[in-house]
Structure formats: C-alpha cells, structure tokens
Amino acid sequence: MSQKELKEAFVSNLNGTSLQEVALGSLLSPVCIINRGLILILYYQAKRTLPLPLPLVSHLCLDFSLLILPLVLSCTILSSILLQVILSLIFLLACIIGFIYLKNNHAQSTVSAFLQSHVQFEQVPFVTMFRVFVNVKTAISILAVDFSVFPRRYAKTETYGTGVMDFGVGAYIFANALVCPEARGKSISGSRVNHIKKQLLSVWPLVALGLGRLVSVKMTGYHEHVKEYGVHWNFFFTLAIVRVVTSLLLAVLPANQSWVYAILISGFYQFALEKSELKDFILHNNDREKDFIHANKEGIFSVVGYVAIYMAGVQVGLYVMQPRSLVRQWLKALLNLLFACFILYTALWTCQTLIEPVSRCLANLPFCIWSVAQSLLFLSCIGIADIVLLFSKKTSGCHLVPSSWNLFKKESDSGKKTYKVERLCLVQAVSRNQLLFFLFANVMTGLTNSLVDTLSCSSVFSVCVLLLYMFVNCFVIYLLHVCGITIKFW
C-alpha cells in the first residue's frame, strides 16, 4: 500500500468511544481556565503587579502551558488516565481557592453577597470561551488524528458511534449559531429579499475556502477519507450551505421558535431515513462515479442534520443573550442549560434504544440530540468556571485576570491595567481571528503531514510535533492580536 492509502486506512472503519468519555473531556478546559486565573491571582498577591515581566512572551507562554498543553496531552499520552488527571487538578484548584478565600475573607463579602454582585462585560459571557476552545480542540485533532499516539476511539467514526472528533463537527456548527445575527436578536434591515442576498454573499469566503481545499487536495494527492463527506465535498461547503439555508428559514420564521424547527427538521429527516432507502443509500452505496450526488452523498444529506443543530444553537444563543446583570441570574441561566442538557441526554438514550445509535455520517436524530446536549454541557461548564474565577477575583481583590465578566465597580487605573492584561490573553487572540485560526491550522496540518511520516513517529516525538504545530498556530494569531490586526475575508 502507498503512504496515502495507509493514512486513509488509519482513519477508516472506527467506532468511537463512550458518551461518558466524551462528556468527561468537557471538564478539562474549564479546569484549565480556572487554573490560569488562579496562578495570575497568586502572582499578583505575591508581587502586587500585573502584567507579568516580559509581558508579550510570558503571557503567551503561560497561556500556552496552561490552556493548550493540557489539551494536547489529554488526547495523546494522558488519554488513558484522563479522569485521574482532571480529579487531581480539581482537588488542587479547590485547595488554592480555599487558601485565597481564607486569606482574604476578613476584607471580602460572603458568598451570598457575591451572588448579588453586579457584573459587566464587553463580549457575550463565556460564549467566547466556548467558541475559542471548540476551535482550539479542532485544530489539535485534525493533525493529532494522523499520529498513532492519538487514540483511535477519539477519531471520526465510520458509520455509527460517538468519537470526540464527531462531536467537534457538531460543536463547530453549534458555536457558529450562538453568535449569528438571529441569535443576537438583530432585526432584518430593509427588505427580506435584500437580507437574503446579503446572506448569500456573506458565505463566499467559505465557498472559496472549500474550493481551495478541494483543488489543493486533488492536485497534491493529499490523503482523504471519502466516507466523511464524499469525493468533492468538505466541511467548508457544509458550513456555507448550513448558513444559507438557516438564513432563508429565519428570514420567514420567528427565531424565538428555532427549537421547534430543530425538532421538526431532525425528526422528519430521521423519518425519511427509516421509511425510505435513503439510509441504505448513504451508508452502503459505493457507486461514486455515477453522478455528483452519489459521489458526495454523506456531505449532501448530512447538511439536513447540521441545519437542525444550527437552529437549536440559535435558540440557545437567544437565551444566553438575554440581559442579566447579577451573578445569581447568570448562575441560574447556567443551571437551566445543565437541566436542558439532562433532558436531551435522556432523549438521546431513548432514541438510541428505540431507533438507532448516533451517526455523524448520517447526521441523524440521535447525532443532533447528542451534539446539542454535549455542547450545552461544555458551554455550561465553561460558564461555571468563569463564575468560580470571578469569585476568586472578588475574594482576592485582584481584578486584572481575564474572564468573561468583571465586577461592576472598578477604579479607572485598574480598568486600564485589566485592558492591558486582556490584550495579552491568548483566548482573546484566537477569538479575534477565529476563521483565520481554523484556516491556518488546516494549512499547517497539510504542511506537517508532507514533512513528517506521522504513522511511524514515536509517542514522544508525536507530542513534540503537535506542541510545535500548536505553538506556531497560537504565536501567529497572538502576534496579529497584539498588533491590533483583524483579518476578515468579507
């Protein structure tokens, strides 16, 4: 077999992992967020100053070590002991928070008073963190999957199953829906026809990127697993079509009923899969030379499921965007999201028992439910982590740590220092140029695969390559952010 065929076989015929293991992975990023914040707080209490010395270098290295490094290790050499790693980190963080609280309790308010505190924010609370970490985990996975150190159970499944990368696809769609104009409550300006034209034009960068990837893959002979999307299709085309279709739907339907449309779309699609030959056609018909639909059946028909996920994301976005000013109001909202997550996981268990398992290839009803449920769990955990971090900031008296929220009352000089620290934050850097980060990660993945024989690398060397790859991605995007450069393609 050629090297190309070996790599394609390496990512084929996989069955995924358990729902519990995917859910467990959602806890690591929130723990890392708190960890980074507490270290900055402890440094501030010891030195009474922030930013760190050599701010450009030290803050990038700190963020990379505490936010990126654990994610790389968790999907490689530490994947078999992930639970122990997370429990150890949680225990350590609980001890640090307790130390900060006891040390400063005499000068600070109680927990009940904290819940009544007013907060302010410039960006959507904790949604930015969610979208950034979905992007970062995607960037890690698209290269890591080509190394043998990456567990095969984490990779995309062939037909049925729940791989970590399967969730990543659904989460990316969900993350885009959270901040779309409809989710932010923006009304349609001008006629609906002009609005639709505007939305059609807005997706041209995704179409261009999809065509660019298609041409580069075919010209270079880069390995690809056609069972993912098809011969000519790729995820950029899916993103573009989903955005166009949902814009058309939301131009004529009220956005505050998006959850109803999500259920109807996914439900009718599942009905079609069960009562027609569509399922058998997608899963088992391999006559890809017949026409365009046969060649790209996975990518074309899975769009229906992704549209349903997007509509559900719009509904969640509308809920999260509701004005709230008190900490307890945000905590209540997060608990409601967790409750919705529990309801969806119950529905998922029912669907998998009575209908069929999760299938990313089909983007069936169980996949839609799982993607939304897991996204809500991840979003809620990040939000709770931000509340814990905010409590630590209030207790310690250090307001210079980057987070989604800030306390309502701040001195002007503290505000300037906070802005300076946040400007050095890697999360803010990725958030500023998210599509560019995703595109650059794809380019770096192709370059790395052309330079390194990923299948024969040792575990240690594989991890080193992944860390170097992620550092280059982060360094480029961080440099653009520090220089105040935002690159948009539209």
N, C-alpha and C positions, 0 to 999 in steps of 0.2 A: 504494500500500500504506500502511496505517496504521503508526504508530510501533510498535505491539505486533507487527504482522506482520513488520516489518523486523527487530526484535530477535530474533524467533523464527527467522527465516530466517538471521540472522547466526550462530546456534549450531547450525544444522542441516547435514546432509549433509557431515560432516567425517570424515577418515580417519586422524587421529592422526599420530604420529611414530615414530621407530625405537626399538627396545628399548634401544639404546646411549645415546640421548639421555636417556631416562627414567632409566637407571642412572646416567648422569653427574650428573644433578641431585641424586642421593643424597649426593654428596660435599660439596656446598656447606654444608649445615647443620652437619656435623661440623667442617668447617674454621672456620666462624663460632664454634662453641663454643670451640674452642682459641684462636681469636683473642681472644675476650672474656677468657678466663682469663689469657692471656699479658700483655695490656695491664694487667690488675689486678696481676699479679705485678711487672711493670716499675715500675708506680706505687708499689707497696709498697717495692720495693728503693730507689727514689729518695727517698721520703718517710718510709718506715718506719711507715706508718699506713694503716689502712683502718677503716671505710668512707671513701668519697670525701667531700670537702666538700659541704655541702648534700645529704646522702645520699638523701633521697626523690626529688629532682629529678635529680641527677647519675647515680644508678644506673639510673633509668628511661631517661634519655636515652642512656646508654652501651649498655644492653641493646637498646634500640630501634635504635640506629645500627648495632650490630654483629651483631644476630641477626635483625632484621626487615627493615631497609633492604636488605641484600644479596638477600634472598629476593624482595622486590618488584622490584628492578632486574633480577634474573636471569630473571624471566618477562615482562619488558617490554623496555626499551631495550637490555639487555645479553644478550638471549637468543641473538643470532647469534654472540656471542663468548664463550659460557659456558665453553668449555674453556680458553681463554686466561686468563679471569678466575680460574678455580679453580687452574690451574697457577701463576699468579703469586702467589696467596695462599698456596699450599702452600710455594713457594720462600721467601717472606717468613717464614712461620711456622717453617720449618726453620732459617733463619738466627737467628731470635730464640731458639729452643730451644737451638741450639748456643752462642749467646752466654751464656745463663743457665747452661748446663752447664759451660762452660769457666771462667766467672767464679767459680762456687761449688764446683767439683769437689774442691778441696782439703779441703773440710769435709763432703763428702757421700759416700755409699756408691756403689758401682758399679751398673751396670745389672743384673747378676746378683743382687746383694743386694736391689735394688728388687723384682725378681720374687719374692723370698722374703718380702717385706713382708706383714704382716697389714693388712687393711683393715676398716673398719666402715662401716655405712650404716644410715639410718633408713628409706629408701624402696627399692623394688626398683631395683637398679643399672641405670642407663641406659635402663630401660623408660620411666621418667617422661619423660625427654628425647624418646624416640621418640614417645610419645603426644602430647606437647605440640607437637612440630614437625609431626606429621600434622594436628593441629587448626589450627595457625597457617597452614600451607600451604593447607588447605581454606578458611580464612577469606579468604585473599588471592585464591584462584582464583575463588570464587563471585561476586565482584564484578569482578575483572580480566577475566573472560571476556566481559563485556559491552562492553569497550573494544577498539578496533581495534589498540591497541598490544600487546595480548596475542596472541601467535602463535596462529593458528587450529589449528596442528598440536598444540597443548597441550590444546585443549578436548576434551570428550567426543565420542567417535566415534558415527556414526550406526548402523552395523551391526557392521563388523569394524575392528580397528585398536587401537593402543596409545597413547592420549593420556595426558598427565600427569594430567588430571582423572579418567580412567578408573582409574588406579592409586590415586588418592586415595580413591575409594569403597571399593575392596578393602582398602586400608590402614586405613581407619577401622574396618571390621569386625574386622580382624586385631588392631588396637590394643585394642579393647574386650575381645577374647577373652584377651589376655595377662594381664589383671588380674581376670578373672572369678573367683568363688569356687572353681570347679572347678580352675582353673589354679593358684590359691594353695593347693590341697590341703585346703580346708575340707570337713570331713565333713558329711553331712546330719544336722541335729539334729531329732529327732522322727521322725515317720512320713514316708514318701515322699509321701503324699498332701498332708500339710501343707506339705512343701517345695515341691511343685508349685504349690499355691495361693499360697504366698508369692511365687514367681517370677512367677506370672500377675499378681499385684497390683503387683509392682515395676516393671512396664513401663507402668503407667498414665500417667506423665508423657510418655513417648514417643508414646503414642496421642493424648493431649491435644494435644501439640505438632503432631502430624500433622494432626489435625482443625482446629486453629487455623490452620495454614498453608493447608490446603485451603480453608477458608472465606474467609480473607483474600485469597487469590489469585483466587478466583472473584468475590468482591464488588468488588475493586478493578480487575479486568481486567488484572492483572499478567501480563507475558509468561511463557510456559512452553513448553517443548519436550516435547510429549506422548510422543515416542519414547523419552524417558529412562525413565519409569516408568509412564506412562499418563495417563488423564484425571483420575482421582481419587487415584491413588497418589502417595506421595512417600517420601523416604529415611527419614523418621521411622517410617513404618509398616514399612519393611523392617527397621530396627533392632529394633523391638518384636517382630515375628514371628520373626526370627532368634533373639533371646534366649529367647523362649518355647519354640521348637522344640528348641533345643540344651539347654535346661534339662530338658525332658522326656526327651531322649535320654540325657543324662548322669545322670539320676536312676536309670536302669535299666542303663546300660552303664558299664564302668570307664573313668574319664577318661584313664588312662595308655595306653589304646589308641586315643586320639582320631585319631591319624594314619591308622589303618586305616579308621575310619569316614569320614574325609575322602576317602580314595581311593575307597571303595565308593560314597559318595553322588555324588561328581562323576563317577565312571565310569559308574554306572547312568544318571545324568541325560544324559550325553553319548550313551550307547547309545540312550536314548529319543529324543533329538534326531535321531540318524542313522536310526533304523529306523521312525520314525513320521512323521506330518505335523506334529509339534509345532514343528519349526524353521521350516517354511514359514508356519505359523500366526502365530508370534511376529514374524517379520520382514516378512511381506508381506500379512497380512490386515488391512485397514484399516476393516473394518465395526465401528467402535467404538460404534455406537448400539444394537447388538443386545442386549448384556447387560453386566453388570459385568466378567466375565472378558474379553470382547472389548475393553472399554474400557481395561483395566489389565493386559493380558497381559504386558507387559515387566516390570512391577513384581512381579506374582504369581509368574511362573515363575522369574525370576532369584533369588528367595529360596532356591531349592534350591542354587544355586552359592554363595551367601553363607553358607549353613549349613555347607557343606564348608570354606570359608575359615575360618570361626569355629572349627570343630573342629580344624583344623590349628593355629590360633592357641592353642588350649587346650594342645595338645601342646607347643608351643614355650614357653608360659608355665610349664608343669610343669618343663621342662628348665632354664629360666633361674632358677626359684625354688629349685632345689636349693642346699643350704647350701655355701658356699665362703668361705674366709677369706683365702686367699693370692692375690696379684696374678697369679701364674702360672696358678692354677686358673681365674681369670676369663678370662685371655688364651686359655687352651686352649679354654674354652667358646665364646668368640667365633670362634676359628678353626674349631671344629666347625660353628658356624652358617654360616660362609662356605662350608665344604665342602658342607653341605646345600644352600646356595644354588646352588652349581655343579652339583650333581646335578639340581636342579629345572630349571635353565636348559637342561641337556642334554635332560631330559624334555620341556621346552617346545618345543625345536627339533624333536624327534621328532614331537610332536603336531601342530605347525603344518605339518610336511612331509607327514605321513601322514593327518591328519584334517581340520583346518580351522584358520584363524587365530584369534587372540584376539578375543572378542566380549563386551564389557561388557553389551550389550543382552540377550544370551542367558545371560550368566554361565556360559559353557560350561567344559569341562575345561581348555583352554588358558588361559582367563582366571583360573581358580582357581589353576593352577600358577604363572602369571606373578605374580599378586597376592602369593602366599606367598613366591615367590623374591625378588621386589623388596623386600618387607617385611623379609625376612631380611638382605638386603644393606644396607638402610637402618639396621636395628637394629644390625647388626654394626659398621658404620662409626661410628655414634654411640658404641657401646661402646669401640671402639678409640680414638676421640677422647678419651673420658673417661680411659682409661689413660694416654694421652700427657699429658693435663692433670695427672693425678695425679703422673706422673713429674716434670713441671715444678715442681709444688708441693713435692715432696720435695727436688728438687735445689736449688731456690731458698730453701727454708726458710720459704716463705710458705704457710700452711695456711688462709688466710682467703678463698680463692677458691671459689665454689660449684661443686660437682661431685657426681656420684652417690656417690663414695667419699671417705672421709677416712682418713688414716693412723691406725693403731690407737692410738698413744700421742700424746696431746695434753695440754698444760697446761690447767688449768681456765679461766684467763683467756682463753687462745687459743680455747677452746671457746665461751666467751660471745661473743667477737668474731666467730667463724665463724657462730654462730647469727644474729647481728645482720646480717651481710653477706648470708647466705642469705635472711633475711626480706625483703631489698630486691631479691631476684632475680626478674626477670620470668617466668622459666621456672616457678618455684615458684608464682607468682601464677596463671598460666594453669592449672597442674596442680591448684590448689586448687578451681577452679570451671570445670572443662572443659566440661560441658554448658551452663552459663550462657554461657561464652565463645562456643560454637558457636551458641547461640540468639541472642545479642546480635549476632553477626556477620551472621546471616540477616536480622534486623530492620534493621540498618544498611545492608545491601545493598539491601533494598527501598526504604528511605528515600532512599538515594543515587540509585537509578535513577529515583525520582519527581522528584528535584530537578535532575538532570544529564542532558543528552542525550548519553549515552555513545558513540553511534555517530559523532558529528561532532566529538568532542574531539581536540585535537592531542595528540601523544605526551607532550610536557612537561606539559600540563595534566592529562592522564590519570594520569600518575605522581604528580603532586601530590595529586590527589583520592584515589588509592589509599593514599598515605602518610598523609594526614589521616584517612582512614577507619580504617586500621590503628592509628594513634596513639590515636584515640578508643576503639577496642576495647580496646587494651592499657592505656590510662590508667584506664578504668573497672574493669577486672579487677584492675589493680595496686593501686588505691585500696582495693578490698574486701579484698585480701590484707594490705595494711599495717595495716588496721583490724581484722584478725583475723576477718573475716566469711566464713563458708562458707554458700552458698545451695544447698540441695538441695530437690528437688521431691517427695521421697518419704521 
